[in-house]
Amino acid sequence: MDFQLKGRVAAITGASSGLGRRFALKLSEEGAAVAVMARRTDRLEALVEEIRAKGGKAMTCALDVSQTADIGPALDQVEAELGPLSIMINNAGVGGDGMALEMSQEHFDNTFNVNVRGVYFGAAEAARRMLKNGQAEAGNARIINIASIAAFTQLPALSAYCASKAAVVSMTKALAREWAKRLISVNAICPGYIETEINADWFATEGGQRQIQTFPRRRLMDEDGLDAALLMLAGAPGRQITGSAFTLDDGQLL
Ligand SMILES: NC(=O)c1ccc[n+]([C@@H]2O[C@H](COP(=O)([O-])OP(=O)(O)OC[C@H]3O[C@@H](n4cnc5c(N)ncnc54)[C@H](OP(=O)(O)O)[C@@H]3O)[C@@H](O)[C@H]2O)c1
């Protein structure tokens, strides 16, 4: 299938590891120019090298999404180097674990600063540019927020994380409604568990292994489990999809 991503410009937050890195590679394989964003720029540079070696177009952009005033200038840098932004993947996230009675205000605030404020202002700054650069009018404007199955359930010792991801689903629908007429599509992907740095330590424990046995298929998802949804939402098939939250979890929530 041709997703018609050739020549499109995508920015991906949290691209220094895990899902964000995968999203950058997949979009690039389909012909998009990608700006990979995160704090660990050494990793981003290695990823950019990898993409360029395969013939893709990519750039590194240092960004701490909790510093929301930095998001707009970072996206300006992306447009100056790669061209008009039309795909924004708000993927950066932190685990925000801990029992409520022991939760420090700093830990809670960091969870919400990255997972909620970072996504909200990432979406708004991207939308502003997509309206100005003509990509919205052309029907290309896609914002994809990475939520989680945690948005729909109550996971032990993850109250702040669950609340932050429920906020992502809620804001996705609200922003999709607000920008529907202006042709900016906003959707969320809500993944089940895929082993990455965010959870690898947990799944190496006995408790983590027991949790896997509670999933109907008794397994974690493979790293390619979100590829099809990503390309659909970013590409031509996503033209009439907005305000949706796609749960992709190999049945883990069932
Ligand atoms: N893996 C799963 O099972 C799973 C399931 C559901 C949802 N998710 C969600 O998927 C997203 C990606 O997670 P992952 O599994 O790929 O975890 P990961 O491997 O730990 O990656 C997290 C990414 O977020 C970035 N990040 C963290 N704080 C940041 C900040 N303040 N500013 C900019 N970037 C920041 C990290 O980059 P730097 O540290 O270099 O800045 C890293 O690239 C998260 O939103 C997570 O909640 C994951």
The ligand as an SDF file (V2000), in Angstrom:
LIG
                    3D

 48 52  0  0  0  0  0  0  0  0999 V2000
    6.4240    0.4950   25.8630 N   0  0  0  0  0  0  0  0  0  0  0  0
    5.1700    0.3160   26.2520 C   0  0  0  0  0  0  0  0  0  0  0  0
    4.7570   -0.7740   26.6570 O   0  0  0  0  0  0  0  0  0  0  0  0
    4.1940    1.4660   26.1670 C   0  0  0  0  0  0  0  0  0  0  0  0
    2.8430    1.1710   26.3100 C   0  0  0  0  0  0  0  0  0  0  0  0
    1.9270    2.1970   26.2500 C   0  0  0  0  0  0  0  0  0  0  0  0
    2.3500    3.4880   26.0390 C   0  0  0  0  0  0  0  0  0  0  0  0
    3.6580    3.7570   25.9060 N   0  0  0  0  0  0  0  0  0  0  0  0
    4.0500    5.1390   25.6760 C   0  0  0  0  0  0  0  0  0  0  0  0
    4.8770    5.2060   24.5460 O   0  0  0  0  0  0  0  0  0  0  0  0
    5.7250    6.3530   24.6400 C   0  0  0  0  0  0  0  0  0  0  0  0
    7.1620    5.9360   24.3600 C   0  0  0  0  0  0  0  0  0  0  0  0
    7.5820    5.0870   25.3960 O   0  0  0  0  0  0  0  0  0  0  0  0
    8.6580    3.9260   25.1910 P   0  0  0  0  0  0  0  0  0  0  0  0
    8.0160    2.6650   25.5550 O   0  0  0  0  0  0  0  0  0  0  0  0
    9.2770    4.0420   23.8680 O   0  0  0  0  0  0  0  0  0  0  0  0
    9.6640    4.2920   26.3640 O   0  0  0  0  0  0  0  0  0  0  0  0
   11.2210    4.6970   26.3550 P   0  0  0  0  0  0  0  0  0  0  0  0
   11.9930    3.7130   25.5550 O   0  0  0  0  0  0  0  0  0  0  0  0
   11.5590    4.9120   27.7800 O   0  0  0  0  0  0  0  0  0  0  0  0
   11.2250    6.0750   25.5710 O   0  0  0  0  0  0  0  0  0  0  0  0
   10.7530    7.2540   26.1460 C   0  0  0  0  0  0  0  0  0  0  0  0
   11.2040    8.3950   25.2730 C   0  0  0  0  0  0  0  0  0  0  0  0
   10.6900    9.6210   25.8300 O   0  0  0  0  0  0  0  0  0  0  0  0
   11.7290   10.5580   25.8910 C   0  0  0  0  0  0  0  0  0  0  0  0
   11.5180   11.5340   26.9640 N   0  0  0  0  0  0  0  0  0  0  0  0
   11.3220   11.3150   28.2850 C   0  0  0  0  0  0  0  0  0  0  0  0
   11.2280   12.4770   28.9390 N   0  0  0  0  0  0  0  0  0  0  0  0
   11.3810   13.4560   27.9970 C   0  0  0  0  0  0  0  0  0  0  0  0
   11.4040   14.8690   28.0500 C   0  0  0  0  0  0  0  0  0  0  0  0
   11.2530   15.5440   29.1940 N   0  0  0  0  0  0  0  0  0  0  0  0
   11.5740   15.5580   26.8870 N   0  0  0  0  0  0  0  0  0  0  0  0
   11.7430   14.8950   25.7230 C   0  0  0  0  0  0  0  0  0  0  0  0
   11.7360   13.5590   25.6100 N   0  0  0  0  0  0  0  0  0  0  0  0
   11.5670   12.8580   26.7510 C   0  0  0  0  0  0  0  0  0  0  0  0
   13.0080    9.7640   26.0900 C   0  0  0  0  0  0  0  0  0  0  0  0
   14.0990   10.5000   25.5410 O   0  0  0  0  0  0  0  0  0  0  0  0
   15.2360   11.2650   26.3660 P   0  0  0  0  0  0  0  0  0  0  0  0
   15.3510   10.6050   27.7010 O   0  0  0  0  0  0  0  0  0  0  0  0
   16.4460   11.1320   25.5100 O   0  0  0  0  0  0  0  0  0  0  0  0
   14.7560   12.6890   26.4350 O   0  0  0  0  0  0  0  0  0  0  0  0
   12.7250    8.5420   25.2300 C   0  0  0  0  0  0  0  0  0  0  0  0
   13.1150    8.7730   23.8980 O   0  0  0  0  0  0  0  0  0  0  0  0
    5.5000    6.9400   26.0340 C   0  0  0  0  0  0  0  0  0  0  0  0
    4.6000    8.0290   25.9460 O   0  0  0  0  0  0  0  0  0  0  0  0
    4.8700    5.7860   26.7870 C   0  0  0  0  0  0  0  0  0  0  0  0
    4.0730    6.2230   27.8550 O   0  0  0  0  0  0  0  0  0  0  0  0
    4.6180    2.7760   25.9680 C   0  0  0  0  0  0  0  0  0  0  0  0
  1  2  1  0
  2  3  2  0
  2  4  1  0
  4  5  1  0
  4 48  2  0
  5  6  2  0
  6  7  1  0
  7  8  2  0
  8  9  1  0
  8 48  1  0
  9 10  1  0
  9 46  1  0
 10 11  1  0
 11 12  1  0
 11 44  1  0
 12 13  1  0
 13 14  1  0
 14 15  2  0
 14 16  1  0
 14 17  1  0
 17 18  1  0
 18 19  2  0
 18 20  1  0
 18 21  1  0
 21 22  1  0
 22 23  1  0
 23 24  1  0
 23 42  1  0
 24 25  1  0
 25 26  1  0
 25 36  1  0
 26 27  1  0
 26 35  1  0
 27 28  2  0
 28 29  1  0
 29 30  1  0
 29 35  2  0
 30 31  1  0
 30 32  2  0
 32 33  1  0
 33 34  2  0
 34 35  1  0
 36 37  1  0
 36 42  1  0
 37 38  1  0
 38 39  2  0
 38 40  1  0
 38 41  1  0
 42 43  1  0
 44 45  1  0
 44 46  1  0
 46 47  1  0
M  CHG  2   8   1  16  -1
M  END
$$$$
